[in-house]
């Protein structure tokens, strides 16, 4: 079986108390003759039980009446304060306090001492009883003079080393004294028992009988504090109160004593305790709180600005009673606390005590005080300390725990003797007549003001200044200024006609201000003024033309009456003008102007008003510049003729291997049998035509040039010239043009008359033409771009083996010329050529400012419209190629450019001049400079106005047949371009028909050929691959001859195919009109050409 007792009753709530920081003490003043008997202790204890204390205090240390001797009875009035000295706080006197024959003091609380055995020494007059930790350890039940008695005291170990102590002491007359010291056993140093902890306070937890029973019956007490305490206490087997670690806590008669950490000022200490019985029932929370007293604010209210000075205004010149306040913690006072105030007035010290009931003790020396319990404010009145003397107030407040706040204080010096007035002198007013004139002011923009300091001014005083009604920032006087006796100000000069007024006074640090002093002066700087016109001679420059003309000098005045004379000086010659309506003028004759030398000359004008005040002379600088500018313009074009072969030095056929710089080519003979040599013709020779007739041929250039060479192949034993070759040095990227006169053997086929042009063994182009009954001389040209270094140029007969004539018939070639120079055409829409590469303008003599005018004449182009770009603007010549651009600089010319159609290849020529115009009007024009250069695009072959046969070489080649019906053959490799320009076309009646053989139909990106019609068609437009209006210009058909179908492109350069077809282009053996079996429209064909990049138009 099992049983249990039901227990749900909680223990009683314990009582928590935070003890005073010292022993709580009561003083009993009484008249009881029985105390003087043989058993005074019993009477003392009886009196304590039956009387109320007449004073209370907190004992801080057990040493009374030792440092301050008490003569006579402790009960005599005033002796208690002497007895306690500085070892007690918060002394409060009840209204019943007075002189008595006997006095009793009871003290209760705790003290801290380590465990151990001590010698307790008590020095007393008269009797006493001391109980420590509930044990009576010392008793002196007698009346005696000051006597020291030793007792033995053993202290156990407790938390915080706390031990309870109760003391009863009495004095019945004589020299009152009580001191208690501890000396550790074996030690020699005795220490007065200290009752005050610097960082620790003591809290008690009081258990009633029920709680004590619970504690005895295995209950616990749990105690916490806001400053870190957290312990649970129980009774151990020795009936000691211990925590979980076994630390013993002082426990007497149901009261637990434990240390807690003192809270910081401004925070609250709270101690809580509960009791828990064996059954686990917990009591309510017992609690007590405490906070340290704060520093009381002290204010001397008469010092209204709280600057530490009592000036004459605040003290009404030393006639008022000073007022101050001390703000106390009213709750602290009403709870039994007190405050101590100390007033030191001109060295006289008055100490006051504010009691818990609001009464104030200690008023004396004219110092009075009152306390307002509702606000906690103490109001003090006190006499003035006197001029130059000081007053100070300090205050502390002490709570019922005996803790004293830090000291609040305030102090002030009475200073009611202000400085004397300063002096003010505006020093710029030299003669002190109240005016500042121009001579006195000079060029300064400030005025000088001397403020003389009074003899009683001191460093640290403040100089107060007002200038024209504007208060300036206060200036604190320095020791140096006091020594100098003055302060110098430099205020800004007021406007002419205004008055400068300066007022000054001096204030000392206390705020006493002297009388003011001031000075004034009117600003009068008005003098006549004169000015010369802003600009003379139009631009302040006398140029070459103006150097022979008269010069008008004019100007204006202010403050000058009519008919006053103006003296004008130029080149040391004086001229007189007359003022009228504040204006004046004078003419300097041309005979004087022409005498002015080049450079700067100054015109000066002077005038005075009627009163004789002179104006500041006016000056005006003119520049005389009769030197004309110089401008040079030179062409930067360099065209170099590398060779010119006329065959005049080789006037007959020769088998030599070299002639006139050329080397005979003997290899690649497709029809062996001929004799290799240079076959040279002369205009006196007889030539057989294909028809068998004979003619006397004419040379290409007529009289004076009578020889030429024939390039041919012979299958029989006669002279043949298979080709000629030579090496030339080229510059990488430079343009080269190889031109020659060409004539086909009359009547013979184009295969026999075919030649090829090779550069470094690479076929550049082929050309062929035939002649009628006489030699049809044509000038043909081939362009290529230099690769740099030595390059080999070869001209061969390209007659195929099947067409070789056994009699050695071939093509005639004369006047072979190679030139270097020019520029490479752009692949883009525009070819841009820097003007700096065409011409340079310069000044032999440097000039300061000028503008340039560029004049261009004859700038035209067979393709598109050329233009100039100068300082970001595009300029286009008129129809005659003339253009004038003004407002330029040398840098504009250097950075400018010439823009041509990107498709243009050929010669460009124009004339240029530059005119320099100086800012002063002087001008000069350069000589006329002709500019001529070639624009090429690499490998090019150009036909003539007749019927030509052009063949592309290897790589990309541009073929331009020109006017007439031409046949052009595409190369086997490279993207070839077939080009037409306006003028190549025929007429409506007889359109030009050009045939292209082997036209590669692939897209350009895949190696196909291109048709360039942009400089033939007029007004066409399209965007990207959109055909736009191109179908108005181009129409596509096919024709079939001998089973070969070719595409015929019908062209109207005006966009009117129905009435104006002037050009046909035949793409032999190419059908653009079908896609498989589907017939395509013109728009579809155009779309295909544009998509493939094969058609170039605008």
Buried (B, 14 or more C-beta within 10 A) or exposed (E): EEEEEEEEEBBBBBBBBBBBBBBBBBBBBBEBEBBBEEEBBEBBBEBBEEBEBBBBBBBBBBBBBBEBEBEEBBBBEEBBBBBBBEBBBBBBBBEBBEEBBBBBBBBBBBBBBEEBEBBBBBBBBBBBBBBBBEEEBBBBBEBEEBEEBEBEBEBEEBBBBBBBBBBBBBBBBBBBBBBBBBBBEEEEEBEBBBBBBEEBBBBBBBBBEBBBEBBEEEBBBBBBBBBEBEBEBBBEEEEBBBBEEEBBBBBBEBBBBBBBBBBEEEEEBBBBBBBBBEBEBBBEEBBBEBBBBBBBBBBBBBBEEEBBBBBBBBBEBBEEEBBBBBBBBBEBBEEBBBBBBBBBBBEBEBBBBBBBBBEBEBBEBBBBBEBBEEEBBBBBBBBBBEBEBBBBBBBBBBBBBBBBBEBBBBBBBBBBBBBBBBBBBBBBBEEEEEBBBBEBBEEEEEBBBBBBBBEEBBEEBBBBBBBBEEEBEEBEBEEEBBEEEBBEBEBEBBEBEEEBBBBBBBBBBBBBBBEBBEBBBBBBBBBBBBBBBEEBBEBBBBBBEBBEBEBEBBBBBEBBEEEBBBBBBBBEEEBEBEBEEBBBBBEBEBEBBEEBEEEEBEBBBBBBBEEEBEBEEBEBEBBBBBBEBEBBBEBBBEEEEBBEBBBBEBEEBBEEEEBBBBBBBBEEBBBEBBBBBBBBBBBEBEBBBBEEEEBEBBBBBEEEBBBBBBBBBBBEEBBBBBBBBBEBEBBEEBBBBBBBBBBBBBBBBBBBBBBBBBBBEBBBBBBBBBBEEBBBBBBBBBBBBBBEEEBBBBBBBBBEEEBBBEEBBBBBBBBBBBBBBBBBBBEEEBBEBEBBEBBBBEBEEEBEEBBBBBBBBBBBBBBBBBBBBBEEEEBEBEEEBBBBBEEBBBEBBEBBBBBBBBBBBBEBBBBBBBBBBBBBBBBBBBEEBEBBBBBBBBBBBBBBEBBBBBBBBBBBBBBBBBBBBBBBBBBEBBBBBBBBBEEBBBEEEEBBBBBBBBBBBEBBEEEBBBBBBBBBBEEBEBEEBEBBEBBBBBBBEBEEEEEEBBBBBBBBBBBEBEEBBBBBBBBBEBBBBEEEEEEBEBEBBBBBBBEBBBBBBB
